[in-house]
Amino acid sequence: MAKSMTKKDIVMKISTDANIKQIDVKKVVQMTFDIIVDALAKGEKIELRNFGVFKTKSRKGRMGRNPRTGDQVPVLPKRVAVFKPGLVMKAKVK
C-alpha cells in the first residue's frame, strides 16, 4: 500500500529542498490551500498549468437508499469540488 503524503510532508520537503524555514513554508502552503478553497466556495475555477484544474460541479437531487434499512431517502442537490489532472501530471502518474 502506498504511503499517504500529508501537508506536513509537503512543508518539510519544500523546506529542505529550498532551504527555507519550515514555519515560513507552512504559512505559504496554508495560504495557497486557503485561496483555492475560497475560490471554489465562490464558484471560481482554478487552473494550474501542467498540474490540473479545480472546479465545482452541481449535483442534482435524487432518491437514494439507506443501506442499513433499504428505505428510500431524498438526497438534496449540492455542489462538490472536482479535480481534473493536467497533461504533465497524467503522464507522470501513468
ROVEXMAR-261710 format. One record per residue: x, y, z of N, C-alpha, C, O in turn. Coordinates in pm, 1 decimal. Example, Ala and Ser with C-alpha at 12.3 -4.5 7.8 and 13.67 -1.06 7.14 Angstrom:
# ROVEXMAR-261710
((1319.0, -569.0, 780.0), (1230.0, -450.0, 780.0), (1320.0, -330.0, 780.0), (1423.6, -331.9, 846.5)),
((1285.0, -225.0, 708.0), (1367.0, -106.0, 714.0), (1290.0, 3.0, 787.0), (1340.9, 113.8, 803.9)),
***
This chain:
# ROVEXMAR-261710
((84.6, -118.5, 0.0), (0.0, 0.0, 0.0), (88.5, 124.0, 0.0), (188.2, 128.9, 72.1)),
((53.6, 223.1, -79.3), (131.8, 345.6, -91.3), (116.1, 431.8, 33.3), (9.7, 434.4, 95.3)),
((222.2, 501.7, 68.9), (220.4, 591.9, 183.1), (144.3, 718.6, 145.5), (153.3, 766.4, 32.4)),
((69.7, 771.9, 240.7), (-0.4, 897.5, 218.3), (92.7, 1013.1, 249.6), (163.4, 1011.6, 350.3)),
((92.4, 1113.2, 162.8), (171.7, 1232.8, 189.1), (80.3, 1335.1, 254.4), (-29.1, 1362.3, 205.1)),
((125.7, 1391.6, 365.2), (47.2, 1490.5, 438.1), (97.1, 1631.0, 407.4), (199.6, 1649.2, 341.8)),
((22.9, 1729.6, 456.0), (66.1, 1868.5, 439.4), (202.0, 1888.3, 506.3), (287.6, 1959.5, 453.8)),
((221.3, 1825.9, 620.7), (349.6, 1836.3, 691.5), (464.4, 1781.9, 606.0), (573.0, 1839.9, 603.0)),
((439.8, 1670.0, 536.5), (541.5, 1612.7, 448.1), (576.2, 1709.2, 334.8), (693.0, 1724.4, 299.0)),
((474.9, 1773.6, 279.3), (497.2, 1871.2, 172.2), (580.5, 1987.7, 223.9), (676.1, 2030.6, 159.3)),
((543.0, 2038.6, 341.6), (616.3, 2151.0, 402.0), (762.0, 2112.5, 426.6), (852.5, 2189.8, 395.3)),
((785.1, 1994.3, 482.2), (921.6, 1951.0, 511.9), (1004.4, 1935.6, 384.4), (1121.3, 1974.0, 381.2)),
((944.3, 1879.7, 279.6), (1015.7, 1859.9, 151.7), (1053.7, 1993.6, 89.5), (1167.1, 2011.2, 45.2)),
((959.1, 2088.6, 85.7), (988.8, 2220.4, 29.5), (1094.1, 2291.0, 114.1), (1186.8, 2352.1, 60.9)),
((1079.4, 2282.4, 244.2), (1173.7, 2347.1, 335.5), (1315.1, 2295.9, 313.4), (1410.0, 2374.1, 307.3)),
((1328.7, 2166.0, 301.6), (1460.4, 2104.9, 281.1), (1517.0, 2139.5, 143.8), (1632.4, 2180.7, 132.3)),
((1435.4, 2122.7, 39.7), (1483.0, 2143.9, -97.4), (1514.5, 2290.4, -126.2), (1608.1, 2319.7, -200.6)),
((1437.4, 2382.8, -68.3), (1455.6, 2526.0, -97.0), (1535.1, 2597.8, 11.4), (1563.8, 2717.0, -0.4)),
((1570.6, 2524.8, 117.6), (1645.7, 2583.1, 229.0), (1573.2, 2705.3, 287.6), (1631.8, 2812.1, 304.9)),
((1443.5, 2686.0, 317.5), (1359.2, 2789.8, 376.9), (1305.6, 2734.0, 508.0), (1280.2, 2614.0, 518.4)),
((1288.4, 2819.0, 607.0), (1237.4, 2775.0, 736.9), (1100.5, 2709.8, 720.7), (1016.8, 2756.4, 643.4)),
((1079.2, 2601.8, 794.4), (952.5, 2528.9, 786.6), (833.1, 2618.2, 818.8), (728.6, 2606.8, 754.7)),
((847.1, 2706.1, 916.5), (735.1, 2792.0, 956.9), (692.3, 2883.9, 841.7), (573.4, 2909.9, 822.9)),
((791.5, 2932.8, 764.6), (760.6, 3019.0, 650.6), (694.0, 2939.8, 537.9), (598.8, 2986.6, 475.5)),
((745.2, 2820.3, 513.4), (686.4, 2735.0, 409.6), (543.9, 2697.0, 448.6), (453.8, 2697.9, 364.7)),
((523.8, 2663.6, 576.0), (390.6, 2623.8, 623.3), (289.1, 2735.1, 599.6), (176.1, 2708.2, 558.9)),
((328.6, 2860.1, 624.7), (238.3, 2973.7, 602.6), (198.3, 2983.9, 456.5), (80.9, 3003.4, 424.8)),
((296.0, 2970.6, 367.6), (269.0, 2983.3, 223.6), (181.3, 2867.3, 174.6), (87.0, 2888.6, 98.4)),
((212.4, 2746.2, 217.9), (132.7, 2630.4, 176.9), (-11.1, 2645.6, 226.3), (-105.2, 2621.6, 150.6)),
((-29.0, 2685.0, 351.8), (-163.6, 2701.8, 406.5), (-238.4, 2813.1, 334.5), (-357.4, 2799.6, 305.8)),
((-169.2, 2923.3, 305.0), (-233.0, 3033.0, 231.5), (-277.7, 2986.2, 93.2), (-386.0, 3022.4, 47.1)),
((-195.3, 2906.5, 27.6), (-229.1, 2853.1, -104.4), (-355.3, 2768.7, -97.5), (-446.7, 2785.5, -178.3)),
((-360.2, 2677.6, -0.4), (-479.0, 2593.5, 15.2), (-602.0, 2677.9, 46.7), (-710.0, 2652.6, -6.6)),
((-586.1, 2778.8, 133.5), (-699.1, 2866.1, 169.6), (-752.7, 2941.3, 48.4), (-873.9, 2954.7, 31.6)),
((-662.3, 2990.2, -35.8), (-703.0, 3063.0, -156.6), (-780.6, 2970.6, -250.5), (-881.7, 3011.4, -307.9)),
((-734.1, 2847.0, -266.4), (-802.6, 2750.5, -352.8), (-942.3, 2721.8, -298.6), (-1039.5, 2722.3, -374.2)),
((-952.8, 2696.8, -168.1), (-1083.2, 2666.2, -107.5), (-1177.9, 2785.1, -118.9), (-1295.2, 2768.1, -151.9)),
((-1127.3, 2906.3, -91.5), (-1211.5, 3025.9, -101.3), (-1262.3, 3047.0, -243.7), (-1378.7, 3081.7, -264.1)),
((-1175.2, 3025.9, -341.6), (-1215.9, 3042.2, -481.3), (-1323.0, 2940.0, -518.6), (-1420.2, 2974.2, -586.1)),
((-1306.4, 2815.8, -475.7), (-1406.8, 2713.2, -503.8), (-1539.2, 2746.4, -437.0), (-1645.6, 2724.3, -494.8)),
((-1533.2, 2799.6, -315.0), (-1655.4, 2837.2, -243.7), (-1731.9, 2946.0, -318.2), (-1854.5, 2953.3, -308.8)),
((-1659.6, 3031.2, -392.7), (-1722.3, 3137.6, -472.2), (-1766.5, 3087.1, -610.0), (-1825.9, 3162.0, -687.6)),
((-1737.6, 2961.1, -639.8), (-1774.9, 2905.1, -769.3), (-1672.1, 2931.1, -878.2), (-1699.9, 2909.7, -996.2)),
((-1553.0, 2977.1, -839.6), (-1448.0, 3004.2, -937.5), (-1373.0, 2876.1, -974.0), (-1374.8, 2777.6, -900.2)),
((-1307.6, 2880.4, -1089.2), (-1227.1, 2768.0, -1136.8), (-1080.6, 2803.5, -1115.8), (-1040.9, 2917.1, -1141.6)),
((-999.9, 2709.3, -1069.9), (-857.2, 2730.4, -1050.1), (-783.6, 2643.7, -1150.7), (-792.2, 2521.0, -1146.7)),
((-711.2, 2708.5, -1240.8), (-639.8, 2635.9, -1345.3), (-491.0, 2652.7, -1324.5), (-438.5, 2763.6, -1334.9)),
((-421.8, 2542.3, -1294.9), (-277.6, 2543.4, -1273.3), (-213.2, 2466.2, -1388.3), (-219.5, 2343.4, -1393.3)),
((-152.2, 2538.4, -1478.9), (-95.0, 2477.7, -1599.4), (-5.0, 2360.0, -1565.5), (74.2, 2366.6, -1471.4)),
((-17.1, 2253.2, -1641.5), (59.9, 2129.9, -1627.7), (32.1, 2054.9, -1497.6), (89.9, 1948.5, -1475.1)),
((-54.6, 2107.4, -1412.1), (-89.7, 2038.2, -1288.1), (-233.4, 1988.8, -1297.5), (-259.3, 1868.7, -1290.4)),
((-327.0, 2082.8, -1313.6), (-466.0, 2042.6, -1325.9), (-561.8, 2156.5, -1299.7), (-521.0, 2271.3, -1281.8)),
((-689.1, 2123.6, -1297.5), (-795.4, 2221.9, -1280.0), (-884.7, 2178.7, -1163.8), (-931.6, 2065.1, -1158.6)),
((-907.0, 2271.6, -1070.9), (-1003.7, 2253.1, -963.9), (-1127.9, 2332.7, -1001.2), (-1117.1, 2447.0, -1045.7)),
((-1245.3, 2273.6, -983.6), (-1369.2, 2346.6, -1006.6), (-1480.1, 2280.3, -927.0), (-1462.1, 2172.8, -869.8)),
((-1595.4, 2346.3, -924.2), (-1709.5, 2286.7, -856.3), (-1808.4, 2237.1, -960.4), (-1814.6, 2287.6, -1072.5)),
((-1884.1, 2138.6, -921.1), (-1983.5, 2078.8, -1009.0), (-2112.3, 2065.1, -928.9), (-2109.2, 2026.5, -812.1)),
((-2223.4, 2096.0, -989.9), (-2351.9, 2081.9, -922.9), (-2406.6, 1942.2, -944.2), (-2408.3, 1890.7, -1056.0)),
((-2450.9, 1882.4, -836.0), (-2515.0, 1751.0, -844.6), (-2663.5, 1769.0, -817.9), (-2702.8, 1837.9, -723.7)),
((-2744.6, 1707.6, -900.4), (-2889.4, 1716.6, -885.5), (-2934.8, 1633.5, -765.4), (-2868.6, 1538.1, -724.4)),
((-3047.9, 1672.5, -711.5), (-3108.7, 1592.9, -606.2), (-3159.1, 1461.8, -664.4), (-3188.4, 1453.0, -783.7)),
((-3168.9, 1361.0, -580.6), (-3214.7, 1229.8, -628.4), (-3268.4, 1149.2, -510.5), (-3258.6, 1190.4, -394.9)),
((-3323.9, 1036.7, -542.0), (-3367.6, 945.1, -436.8), (-3255.6, 844.1, -414.3), (-3210.9, 777.2, -507.5)),
((-3211.4, 834.2, -290.2), (-3108.3, 737.5, -254.7), (-3169.1, 628.2, -168.9), (-3290.5, 624.0, -148.5)),
((-3083.9, 539.9, -118.9), (-3132.2, 430.7, -36.6), (-3043.5, 418.2, 87.1), (-2920.7, 420.0, 78.0)),
((-3107.9, 405.6, 202.0), (-3035.2, 380.9, 325.7), (-2985.1, 236.5, 320.0), (-3066.4, 144.2, 315.1)),
((-2852.8, 214.8, 320.7), (-2801.8, 78.5, 304.1), (-2836.6, -13.4, 421.8), (-2840.9, -135.5, 406.5)),
((-2861.1, 45.1, 537.7), (-2891.7, -35.0, 655.8), (-3036.3, -85.7, 654.5), (-3063.6, -201.6, 685.9)),
((-3128.2, 4.6, 617.2), (-3270.3, -31.8, 623.8), (-3331.5, -59.9, 487.3), (-3435.2, -125.5, 477.7)),
((-3267.3, -10.2, 381.5), (-3322.8, -27.0, 247.5), (-3427.8, 77.0, 213.6), (-3478.5, 78.9, 101.5)),
((-3461.9, 164.3, 309.1), (-3560.9, 269.4, 284.5), (-3507.0, 372.6, 186.0), (-3387.6, 402.5, 183.9)),
((-3597.3, 426.0, 104.8), (-3557.5, 532.8, 13.4), (-3554.3, 664.7, 89.6), (-3642.9, 694.7, 169.6)),
((-3449.1, 743.1, 62.4), (-3435.2, 874.1, 126.9), (-3396.0, 976.6, 21.4), (-3320.3, 945.3, -70.4)),
((-3447.4, 1099.3, 34.0), (-3409.5, 1201.6, -63.6), (-3267.0, 1250.4, -38.4), (-3227.7, 1274.0, 75.9)),
((-3190.1, 1265.3, -146.7), (-3055.4, 1322.3, -140.1), (-3066.8, 1460.9, -202.7), (-3102.2, 1474.2, -319.9)),
((-3036.8, 1563.2, -124.3), (-3052.7, 1701.2, -169.8), (-2948.3, 1738.3, -274.8), (-2839.6, 1680.5, -277.3)),
((-2980.9, 1834.8, -362.0), (-2880.6, 1882.4, -457.6), (-2764.9, 1948.7, -383.1), (-2784.0, 2006.0, -275.9)),
((-2645.5, 1940.5, -440.3), (-2528.9, 2001.0, -374.8), (-2420.0, 2031.1, -476.6), (-2421.3, 1981.9, -589.4)),
((-2325.4, 2113.7, -432.5), (-2206.2, 2141.3, -513.9), (-2090.6, 2062.2, -454.7), (-2076.1, 2053.3, -332.7)),
((-2008.4, 2004.7, -542.2), (-1892.3, 1928.3, -497.7), (-1768.9, 1978.8, -570.6), (-1777.3, 2026.1, -684.0)),
((-1654.4, 1968.1, -504.5), (-1527.5, 2005.6, -566.0), (-1477.1, 1888.2, -649.6), (-1482.3, 1773.0, -606.5)),
((-1428.5, 1919.1, -769.4), (-1371.5, 1815.9, -856.3), (-1234.7, 1862.2, -903.4), (-1206.5, 1981.9, -909.3)),
((-1150.0, 1765.4, -936.9), (-1015.1, 1794.7, -986.1), (-991.1, 1714.9, -1112.3), (-1017.3, 1594.7, -1117.7)),
((-940.6, 1783.8, -1214.6), (-905.7, 1716.8, -1339.6), (-756.2, 1735.8, -1359.5), (-710.8, 1849.0, -1375.8)),
((-678.9, 1628.4, -1358.5), (-533.8, 1641.9, -1372.6), (-493.1, 1693.6, -1510.2), (-559.2, 1667.0, -1610.6)),
((-382.9, 1768.1, -1512.3), (-328.1, 1819.9, -1637.3), (-247.0, 1713.8, -1710.3), (-226.2, 1604.3, -1658.2)),
((-202.0, 1745.5, -1828.4), (-129.9, 1650.3, -1912.7), (0.1, 1602.0, -1849.7), (31.2, 1483.0, -1854.7)),
((76.1, 1693.9, -1790.3), (203.8, 1654.6, -1729.5), (180.1, 1558.9, -1614.0), (250.2, 1458.6, -1600.7)),
((80.6, 1589.9, -1529.4), (50.6, 1501.7, -1417.4), (5.0, 1365.5, -1467.3), (49.5, 1262.9, -1416.1)),
((-82.7, 1363.2, -1566.1), (-131.1, 1236.6, -1621.8), (-13.9, 1152.0, -1669.9), (-7.5, 1031.9, -1643.8)),
((78.1, 1216.1, -1740.2), (191.5, 1143.5, -1796.8), (282.5, 1087.7, -1687.0), (330.3, 974.8, -1697.8)),
((306.6, 1165.8, -1582.1), (396.3, 1119.5, -1475.3), (332.0, 1012.0, -1389.0), (400.8, 921.1, -1342.5)),
((202.1, 1020.8, -1366.9), (133.7, 923.9, -1281.1), (113.9, 791.6, -1352.6), (111.9, 686.1, -1289.2)),
((99.5, 796.8, -1483.1), (71.9, 679.4, -1566.8), (167.7, 568.7, -1545.0), (156.5, 463.9, -1608.6)),
***
